[in-house]
């Protein structure tokens, strides 16, 4: 059973559900400019846009309907006339490419924060329903992949790092039938599509956020109205634009925290693990889910975090976490200050 639960945790942490969209040639003009500092949002043939990031994959089709192989976006080199990648020429390593004038369509595959969120919630629901069953067989991440929107596991490059992610079955077209037409000196001066900063942020970025949480209502013994205030700073690393791992330093204050009827405070520290699930292709809105596990001089500290983050300018964002279940250990009896409360938190932060 423990191995099964571990398999669920590994699968959820390691797999990102992907989505795929078709992009017509006029919208590909922005890809002719090299050195991009962030992902590129492209209009598609559907009502939805798609984000081409260093962690994405892309393939191109010519006007005769032939497709290239799937190419890692972080390994593309571009100029005004062609797109290139590392390949082979007469059996020797070389940079090879295709003319933009011959490209009719592209197909882009990227990680979807929203689909990953639904996969995460669905996997947890299935896991919770199966835990009571005795003799449950051991499940590996590969066996759990169909639960996450039906993808199959494969390996792919994220900013040059080999990671596991979910890749949906490829659809129309015959990949690999459009062979590169350019090589050698023609490709030598082409520059990477994504600059080093964009490739680094696609793998990991630093997140720093300050927040303050308070229970709504007045005093009394109702858990929704307890006099309690929690503030602090969280520092975390966000991997693959999905998973956040870090820690928090907090100041916990309340009436009856250490002595009945008296306001007092205590420092607290906690380990933080969470997810950051972008809702839109521009990554303006995201749903953060996470948990803090730690303690203070007044006892244990645990908080579940679920809310909404909105990017307001560049890398700055604000967030709100309504009625977050929070356990605050006390040195008093439970009827003085209930150990469980539901404060609402406001957050301001930035990711770099």
C-alpha positions as a LaTeX table, in Angstrom:
\begin{tabular}{lrrr}
\hline
Residue & $x$ (\AA) & $y$ (\AA) & $z$ (\AA) \\
\hline
Unk1 & 0.00 & 0.00 & 0.00 \\
Unk2 & 2.77 & 2.44 & 0.86 \\
Unk3 & 4.48 & 1.69 & $-2.45$ \\
Unk4 & 1.20 & 2.34 & $-4.25$ \\
Unk5 & 0.76 & 5.71 & $-2.56$ \\
Unk6 & 4.38 & 6.60 & $-3.34$ \\
Unk7 & 3.73 & 5.73 & $-6.97$ \\
Unk8 & 0.78 & 8.14 & $-7.03$ \\
Unk9 & 2.89 & 10.93 & $-5.54$ \\
Unk10 & 5.72 & 10.39 & $-8.03$ \\
Unk11 & 3.35 & 10.29 & $-10.98$ \\
Unk12 & 1.57 & 13.49 & $-9.99$ \\
Unk13 & 4.85 & 15.31 & $-9.32$ \\
Unk14 & 6.65 & 14.15 & $-12.46$ \\
Unk15 & 3.92 & 14.24 & $-15.11$ \\
Unk16 & 2.53 & 17.31 & $-16.76$ \\
Unk17 & $-0.52$ & 16.85 & $-19.00$ \\
Unk18 & 0.02 & 18.39 & $-22.40$ \\
Unk19 & $-2.15$ & 20.01 & $-25.03$ \\
Unk20 & $-1.56$ & 20.43 & $-28.74$ \\
Unk21 & $-2.66$ & 23.12 & $-31.16$ \\
Unk22 & $-2.18$ & 23.85 & $-34.86$ \\
Unk23 & $-0.66$ & 27.20 & $-35.89$ \\
Unk24 & $-0.85$ & 28.53 & $-39.46$ \\
Unk25 & 2.06 & 30.20 & $-41.20$ \\
Unk26 & 1.14 & 33.91 & $-40.77$ \\
Unk27 & 1.22 & 33.48 & $-36.98$ \\
Unk28 & 4.69 & 31.91 & $-37.13$ \\
Unk29 & 6.36 & 35.17 & $-38.21$ \\
Unk30 & 7.23 & 35.99 & $-34.59$ \\
Unk31 & 9.44 & 32.89 & $-34.46$ \\
Unk32 & 11.85 & 34.40 & $-36.97$ \\
Unk33 & 13.26 & 36.61 & $-34.22$ \\
Unk34 & 15.88 & 34.93 & $-32.00$ \\
Unk35 & 16.81 & 35.47 & $-28.35$ \\
Unk36 & 13.36 & 35.49 & $-26.77$ \\
Unk37 & 13.34 & 36.04 & $-23.00$ \\
Unk38 & 10.07 & 34.22 & $-22.37$ \\
Unk39 & 7.59 & 31.87 & $-23.95$ \\
Unk40 & 5.73 & 32.94 & $-27.08$ \\
Unk41 & 1.92 & 32.92 & $-27.17$ \\
Unk42 & 0.63 & 31.97 & $-30.62$ \\
Unk43 & $-2.89$ & 32.14 & $-32.10$ \\
Unk44 & $-4.13$ & 28.78 & $-33.34$ \\
Unk45 & $-6.76$ & 27.40 & $-35.68$ \\
Unk46 & $-9.08$ & 26.97 & $-32.67$ \\
Unk47 & $-10.45$ & 29.54 & $-30.24$ \\
Unk48 & $-7.58$ & 28.84 & $-27.84$ \\
Unk49 & $-4.02$ & 30.11 & $-27.94$ \\
Unk50 & $-0.94$ & 28.07 & $-27.11$ \\
Unk51 & 2.31 & 28.93 & $-25.36$ \\
Unk52 & 5.52 & 27.88 & $-27.11$ \\
Unk53 & 8.11 & 27.66 & $-24.33$ \\
Unk54 & 11.59 & 26.12 & $-24.15$ \\
Unk55 & 9.92 & 23.02 & $-22.66$ \\
Unk56 & 7.58 & 22.67 & $-25.67$ \\
Unk57 & 7.88 & 20.51 & $-28.74$ \\
Unk58 & 7.05 & 21.61 & $-32.27$ \\
Unk59 & 6.94 & 20.14 & $-35.75$ \\
Unk60 & 6.52 & 21.89 & $-39.10$ \\
Unk61 & 4.61 & 20.94 & $-42.25$ \\
Unk62 & 5.33 & 22.05 & $-45.78$ \\
Unk63 & 2.78 & 22.87 & $-48.46$ \\
Unk64 & 2.87 & 19.28 & $-49.76$ \\
Unk65 & 1.70 & 17.97 & $-46.37$ \\
Unk66 & 5.00 & 16.50 & $-45.18$ \\
Unk67 & 5.92 & 16.84 & $-41.49$ \\
Unk68 & 9.27 & 17.26 & $-39.84$ \\
Unk69 & 10.25 & 15.19 & $-36.82$ \\
Unk70 & 9.16 & 16.52 & $-33.43$ \\
Unk71 & 11.72 & 19.15 & $-32.41$ \\
Unk72 & 12.59 & 20.45 & $-28.94$ \\
Unk73 & 11.86 & 24.17 & $-28.82$ \\
Unk74 & 14.91 & 24.86 & $-26.65$ \\
Unk75 & 17.12 & 23.37 & $-29.40$ \\
Unk76 & 15.88 & 25.60 & $-32.24$ \\
Unk77 & 18.00 & 28.23 & $-34.00$ \\
Unk78 & 16.35 & 30.83 & $-36.20$ \\
Unk79 & 16.98 & 33.75 & $-38.52$ \\
Unk80 & 14.78 & 35.67 & $-40.92$ \\
Unk81 & 15.02 & 32.98 & $-43.59$ \\
Unk82 & 14.99 & 29.59 & $-41.87$ \\
Unk83 & 14.66 & 27.50 & $-38.71$ \\
Unk84 & 17.44 & 25.09 & $-37.72$ \\
Unk85 & 18.21 & 22.34 & $-35.24$ \\
Unk86 & 21.11 & 20.03 & $-34.51$ \\
Unk87 & 21.16 & 17.01 & $-36.81$ \\
Unk88 & 23.40 & 15.08 & $-39.18$ \\
Unk89 & 24.80 & 15.70 & $-42.64$ \\
Unk90 & 26.29 & 12.67 & $-44.42$ \\
Unk91 & 26.60 & 10.91 & $-41.09$ \\
Unk92 & 28.40 & 13.79 & $-39.35$ \\
Unk93 & 26.89 & 16.16 & $-36.74$ \\
Unk94 & 25.66 & 19.38 & $-38.35$ \\
Unk95 & 23.07 & 22.10 & $-37.94$ \\
Unk96 & 20.25 & 21.49 & $-40.42$ \\
Unk97 & 17.10 & 23.42 & $-41.22$ \\
Unk98 & 14.06 & 24.34 & $-43.24$ \\
Unk99 & 13.17 & 27.59 & $-45.06$ \\
Unk100 & 10.37 & 29.64 & $-43.53$ \\
Unk101 & 9.06 & 30.21 & $-47.07$ \\
Unk102 & 8.33 & 26.49 & $-47.32$ \\
Unk103 & 6.53 & 26.23 & $-43.95$ \\
Unk104 & 2.75 & 26.13 & $-44.18$ \\
Unk105 & 1.74 & 24.92 & $-40.69$ \\
Unk106 & 3.22 & 24.11 & $-37.30$ \\
Unk107 & 1.93 & 21.89 & $-34.54$ \\
Unk108 & 2.93 & 22.86 & $-30.99$ \\
Unk109 & 2.72 & 20.67 & $-27.92$ \\
Unk110 & 3.10 & 22.26 & $-24.47$ \\
Unk111 & 2.40 & 21.45 & $-20.85$ \\
Unk112 & $-1.08$ & 22.55 & $-19.76$ \\
Unk113 & $-1.37$ & 23.83 & $-16.22$ \\
Unk114 & $-5.15$ & 23.45 & $-16.20$ \\
Unk115 & $-5.12$ & 19.87 & $-17.51$ \\
Unk116 & $-2.38$ & 18.98 & $-15.05$ \\
Unk117 & $-4.53$ & 20.40 & $-12.25$ \\
Unk118 & $-7.50$ & 18.26 & $-13.26$ \\
Unk119 & $-5.22$ & 15.25 & $-13.58$ \\
Unk120 & $-3.81$ & 15.96 & $-10.12$ \\
Unk121 & $-7.27$ & 16.29 & $-8.54$ \\
Unk122 & $-8.56$ & 13.25 & $-10.39$ \\
Unk123 & $-5.59$ & 11.12 & $-9.35$ \\
Unk124 & $-6.02$ & 12.14 & $-5.72$ \\
Unk125 & $-9.73$ & 11.29 & $-5.87$ \\
Unk126 & $-9.01$ & 7.86 & $-7.35$ \\
Unk127 & $-6.23$ & 7.29 & $-4.82$ \\
Unk128 & $-8.47$ & 8.20 & $-1.89$ \\
Unk129 & $-11.20$ & 5.86 & $-3.09$ \\
Unk130 & $-8.80$ & 2.92 & $-3.45$ \\
Unk131 & $-6.83$ & 3.35 & $-0.22$ \\
Unk132 & $-9.43$ & 1.48 & 1.92 \\
Unk133 & $-9.24$ & $-1.56$ & $-0.38$ \\
Unk134 & $-7.10$ & $-4.37$ & 0.96 \\
Unk135 & $-4.56$ & $-6.05$ & $-1.28$ \\
Unk136 & $-4.42$ & $-3.19$ & $-3.78$ \\
Unk137 & $-1.72$ & $-3.97$ & $-6.36$ \\
Unk138 & 1.37 & $-1.83$ & $-6.57$ \\
Unk139 & 0.99 & 0.87 & $-9.21$ \\
Unk140 & 3.87 & 2.59 & $-10.90$ \\
Unk141 & 3.88 & 6.06 & $-12.49$ \\
Unk142 & 3.64 & 4.44 & $-15.92$ \\
Unk143 & 0.50 & 2.56 & $-14.87$ \\
Unk144 & $-1.05$ & 5.75 & $-13.54$ \\
Unk145 & $-0.45$ & 7.77 & $-16.69$ \\
Unk146 & $-3.81$ & 6.86 & $-18.34$ \\
Unk147 & $-5.59$ & 8.54 & $-15.41$ \\
Unk148 & $-4.03$ & 11.85 & $-16.39$ \\
Unk149 & $-6.08$ & 12.59 & $-19.52$ \\
Unk150 & $-4.87$ & 9.46 & $-21.30$ \\
Unk151 & $-1.26$ & 10.38 & $-22.14$ \\
Unk152 & 1.59 & 7.92 & $-22.59$ \\
Unk153 & 4.94 & 8.40 & $-20.89$ \\
Unk154 & 8.03 & 9.38 & $-22.82$ \\
Unk155 & 11.14 & 11.43 & $-22.23$ \\
Unk156 & 11.65 & 14.94 & $-23.51$ \\
Unk157 & 14.01 & 17.84 & $-22.98$ \\
Unk158 & 13.06 & 20.70 & $-20.69$ \\
Unk159 & 15.64 & 23.45 & $-21.10$ \\
Unk160 & 18.29 & 20.82 & $-21.79$ \\
Unk161 & 17.34 & 18.59 & $-18.83$ \\
Unk162 & 15.93 & 15.10 & $-19.32$ \\
Unk163 & 12.64 & 14.91 & $-17.43$ \\
Unk164 & 9.59 & 12.67 & $-17.58$ \\
Unk165 & 6.40 & 14.17 & $-18.93$ \\
Unk166 & 3.17 & 13.05 & $-20.52$ \\
Unk167 & 2.97 & 13.17 & $-24.32$ \\
Unk168 & $-0.39$ & 12.58 & $-25.95$ \\
Unk169 & $-0.51$ & 10.32 & $-29.04$ \\
Unk170 & 0.42 & 12.17 & $-32.21$ \\
Unk171 & $-2.37$ & 12.78 & $-34.62$ \\
Unk172 & $-2.53$ & 13.48 & $-38.34$ \\
Unk173 & 0.44 & 13.58 & $-40.66$ \\
Unk174 & 3.48 & 11.39 & $-41.10$ \\
Unk175 & 6.27 & 12.78 & $-38.87$ \\
Unk176 & 9.74 & 12.76 & $-40.29$ \\
Unk177 & 8.92 & 12.73 & $-44.01$ \\
Unk178 & 10.01 & 16.36 & $-44.55$ \\
Unk179 & 13.76 & 16.21 & $-44.41$ \\
Unk180 & 15.89 & 19.36 & $-43.81$ \\
Unk181 & 17.01 & 21.24 & $-46.91$ \\
Unk182 & 19.64 & 23.55 & $-45.38$ \\
Unk183 & 22.89 & 22.78 & $-43.57$ \\
Unk184 & 26.47 & 23.87 & $-43.02$ \\
Unk185 & 27.48 & 27.48 & $-43.52$ \\
Unk186 & 23.90 & 28.63 & $-44.12$ \\
Unk187 & 22.99 & 27.73 & $-40.54$ \\
Unk188 & 26.17 & 28.87 & $-38.82$ \\
Unk189 & 25.03 & 32.40 & $-37.94$ \\
Unk190 & 21.53 & 31.49 & $-36.74$ \\
Unk191 & 20.92 & 32.23 & $-33.06$ \\
Unk192 & 18.91 & 30.25 & $-30.48$ \\
Unk193 & 15.18 & 30.93 & $-30.50$ \\
Unk194 & 15.17 & 31.24 & $-26.70$ \\
Unk195 & 17.80 & 33.12 & $-24.72$ \\
Unk196 & 19.55 & 31.50 & $-21.77$ \\
Unk197 & 17.30 & 33.25 & $-19.23$ \\
Unk198 & 14.14 & 31.82 & $-20.79$ \\
Unk199 & 15.62 & 28.33 & $-20.89$ \\
Unk200 & 16.68 & 28.58 & $-17.24$ \\
Unk201 & 13.24 & 29.78 & $-16.11$ \\
Unk202 & 11.57 & 26.92 & $-18.00$ \\
Unk203 & 13.53 & 24.50 & $-15.81$ \\
Unk204 & 13.51 & 26.38 & $-12.48$ \\
Unk205 & 12.82 & 29.86 & $-11.21$ \\
Unk206 & 13.00 & 31.54 & $-7.80$ \\
Unk207 & 9.70 & 32.54 & $-6.17$ \\
Unk208 & 9.54 & 34.94 & $-3.22$ \\
Unk209 & 6.18 & 35.88 & $-1.69$ \\
Unk210 & 4.96 & 37.67 & 1.45 \\
Unk211 & 1.48 & 37.09 & 2.80 \\
Unk212 & $-0.73$ & 37.90 & 5.76 \\
Unk213 & $-3.68$ & 35.79 & 6.92 \\
Unk214 & $-6.41$ & 36.52 & 9.45 \\
Unk215 & $-9.60$ & 34.82 & 10.52 \\
Unk216 & $-12.68$ & 36.70 & 9.45 \\
Unk217 & $-15.16$ & 37.88 & 12.08 \\
Unk218 & $-14.74$ & 38.85 & 15.70 \\
Unk219 & $-13.53$ & 37.06 & 18.78 \\
Unk220 & $-15.15$ & 34.20 & 20.58 \\
Unk221 & $-14.82$ & 30.47 & 20.46 \\
Unk222 & $-16.15$ & 29.97 & 16.93 \\
Unk223 & $-13.22$ & 28.74 & 14.76 \\
Unk224 & $-14.28$ & 31.13 & 12.00 \\
Unk225 & $-14.08$ & 34.08 & 14.37 \\
Unk226 & $-10.97$ & 33.38 & 16.45 \\
Unk227 & $-8.62$ & 36.28 & 17.01 \\
Unk228 & $-5.62$ & 35.05 & 15.05 \\
Unk229 & $-3.05$ & 36.58 & 12.69 \\
Unk230 & $-0.38$ & 34.81 & 10.62 \\
Unk231 & 2.13 & 36.58 & 8.40 \\
Unk232 & 5.43 & 35.64 & 6.84 \\
Unk233 & 7.60 & 35.08 & 3.78 \\
Unk234 & 7.83 & 32.04 & 1.53 \\
Unk235 & 10.89 & 31.30 & $-0.62$ \\
Unk236 & 10.61 & 28.46 & $-3.13$ \\
Unk237 & 11.95 & 27.10 & $-6.40$ \\
Unk238 & 9.38 & 26.49 & $-9.14$ \\
Unk239 & 10.32 & 23.57 & $-11.37$ \\
Unk240 & 8.95 & 23.17 & $-14.89$ \\
Unk241 & 6.47 & 26.02 & $-14.26$ \\
Unk242 & 4.44 & 23.54 & $-12.19$ \\
Unk243 & 5.94 & 22.32 & $-8.90$ \\
Unk244 & 7.10 & 24.61 & $-6.08$ \\
Unk245 & 9.39 & 23.41 & $-3.28$ \\
Unk246 & 10.73 & 25.65 & $-0.52$ \\
Unk247 & 10.11 & 26.91 & 2.97 \\
Unk248 & 8.44 & 29.68 & 4.92 \\
Unk249 & 9.24 & 31.78 & 7.97 \\
Unk250 & 6.17 & 33.01 & 9.82 \\
Unk251 & 4.92 & 35.05 & 12.74 \\
Unk252 & 1.89 & 33.48 & 14.44 \\
Unk253 & $-0.14$ & 35.65 & 16.81 \\
Unk254 & $-3.38$ & 35.08 & 18.68 \\
Unk255 & $-5.34$ & 35.63 & 21.85 \\
Unk256 & $-4.75$ & 32.64 & 24.09 \\
Unk257 & $-1.83$ & 31.29 & 22.08 \\
Unk258 & 0.18 & 30.82 & 25.27 \\
Unk259 & $-1.97$ & 32.37 & 28.02 \\
Unk260 & $-5.73$ & 32.51 & 28.24 \\
Unk261 & $-7.21$ & 35.83 & 27.12 \\
Unk262 & $-3.80$ & 37.41 & 26.36 \\
Unk263 & $-2.41$ & 38.26 & 22.92 \\
Unk264 & 0.96 & 36.67 & 22.29 \\
Unk265 & 3.04 & 35.62 & 19.30 \\
Unk266 & 5.57 & 33.00 & 18.31 \\
Unk267 & 7.88 & 32.51 & 15.31 \\
Unk268 & 7.23 & 29.51 & 13.07 \\
Unk269 & 9.05 & 27.78 & 10.26 \\
Unk270 & 7.62 & 25.34 & 7.72 \\
Unk271 & 8.46 & 23.23 & 4.69 \\
Unk272 & 6.39 & 24.17 & 1.66 \\
Unk273 & 5.35 & 21.94 & $-1.26$ \\
Unk274 & 2.85 & 23.09 & $-3.84$ \\
Unk275 & 1.75 & 23.37 & $-7.43$ \\
Unk276 & 1.36 & 26.44 & $-9.65$ \\
Unk277 & $-1.16$ & 25.67 & $-12.39$ \\
Unk278 & $-1.42$ & 28.36 & $-15.08$ \\
Unk279 & $-4.92$ & 28.74 & $-16.47$ \\
Unk280 & $-4.19$ & 30.74 & $-19.65$ \\
Unk281 & $-1.48$ & 30.69 & $-22.31$ \\
Unk282 & $-0.17$ & 34.10 & $-21.19$ \\
Unk283 & 0.30 & 32.76 & $-17.63$ \\
Unk284 & $-1.59$ & 35.74 & $-16.21$ \\
Unk285 & $-3.85$ & 33.65 & $-13.97$ \\
Unk286 & $-2.83$ & 30.57 & $-12.02$ \\
Unk287 & $-4.29$ & 28.31 & $-9.36$ \\
Unk288 & $-1.81$ & 27.55 & $-6.56$ \\
Unk289 & $-2.27$ & 24.49 & $-4.38$ \\
Unk290 & 0.08 & 23.55 & $-1.58$ \\
Unk291 & 0.74 & 22.65 & 2.02 \\
Unk292 & 3.03 & 23.98 & 4.75 \\
Unk293 & 4.30 & 21.61 & 7.45 \\
Unk294 & 6.30 & 22.94 & 10.38 \\
Unk295 & 6.13 & 24.20 & 13.91 \\
Unk296 & 6.75 & 27.02 & 16.34 \\
Unk297 & 7.64 & 27.53 & 19.97 \\
Unk298 & 3.90 & 27.26 & 20.65 \\
Unk299 & 3.53 & 23.90 & 18.90 \\
Unk300 & 2.93 & 22.55 & 15.42 \\
Unk301 & 1.99 & 24.57 & 12.35 \\
Unk302 & 0.19 & 23.14 & 9.29 \\
Unk303 & $-1.63$ & 25.06 & 6.57 \\
Unk304 & $-3.32$ & 23.97 & 3.35 \\
Unk305 & $-3.09$ & 26.59 & 0.59 \\
Unk306 & $-5.55$ & 26.88 & $-2.29$ \\
Unk307 & $-6.40$ & 30.09 & $-4.11$ \\
Unk308 & $-5.85$ & 32.26 & $-7.18$ \\
Unk309 & $-2.76$ & 34.15 & $-8.34$ \\
Unk310 & $-2.85$ & 36.99 & $-10.88$ \\
Unk311 & 0.27 & 38.35 & $-12.57$ \\
Unk312 & $-0.06$ & 42.14 & $-12.45$ \\
Unk313 & 3.21 & 43.41 & $-13.98$ \\
Unk314 & 6.19 & 41.57 & $-15.44$ \\
Unk315 & 7.01 & 38.88 & $-12.85$ \\
Unk316 & 5.01 & 40.43 & $-9.98$ \\
Unk317 & 1.84 & 38.72 & $-8.83$ \\
Unk318 & $-0.84$ & 38.95 & $-6.16$ \\
Unk319 & $-2.79$ & 36.08 & $-4.67$ \\
Unk320 & $-5.73$ & 35.34 & $-2.42$ \\
Unk321 & $-6.28$ & 32.15 & $-0.41$ \\
Unk322 & $-9.79$ & 32.09 & 1.11 \\
Unk323 & $-10.52$ & 30.13 & 4.27 \\
Unk324 & $-7.32$ & 28.07 & 4.31 \\
Unk325 & $-7.47$ & 25.20 & 6.85 \\
Unk326 & $-4.72$ & 25.98 & 9.39 \\
Unk327 & $-3.52$ & 24.08 & 12.44 \\
Unk328 & $-1.73$ & 26.17 & 15.07 \\
Unk329 & $-0.37$ & 24.35 & 18.10 \\
Unk330 & $-0.97$ & 25.99 & 21.44 \\
Unk331 & 0.41 & 25.66 & 24.94 \\
Unk332 & $-3.10$ & 26.10 & 26.34 \\
Unk333 & $-6.11$ & 23.83 & 26.39 \\
Unk334 & $-8.01$ & 23.52 & 23.08 \\
Unk335 & $-11.07$ & 25.38 & 24.37 \\
Unk336 & $-9.00$ & 28.55 & 24.91 \\
Unk337 & $-7.78$ & 28.87 & 21.33 \\
Unk338 & $-9.02$ & 26.18 & 18.92 \\
Unk339 & $-6.10$ & 24.54 & 17.16 \\
Unk340 & $-7.90$ & 24.61 & 13.79 \\
Unk341 & $-8.92$ & 27.85 & 12.09 \\
Unk342 & $-9.76$ & 29.04 & 8.58 \\
Unk343 & $-7.96$ & 32.34 & 7.91 \\
Unk344 & $-8.03$ & 34.12 & 4.56 \\
Unk345 & $-4.62$ & 35.15 & 3.21 \\
Unk346 & $-3.49$ & 37.90 & 0.83 \\
Unk347 & $-0.18$ & 37.45 & $-0.97$ \\
Unk348 & 2.26 & 39.65 & $-2.92$ \\
Unk349 & 5.26 & 38.10 & $-4.64$ \\
Unk350 & 7.53 & 37.81 & $-7.65$ \\
Unk351 & 9.17 & 35.02 & $-9.64$ \\
Unk352 & 12.55 & 35.41 & $-11.32$ \\
\hline
\end{tabular}
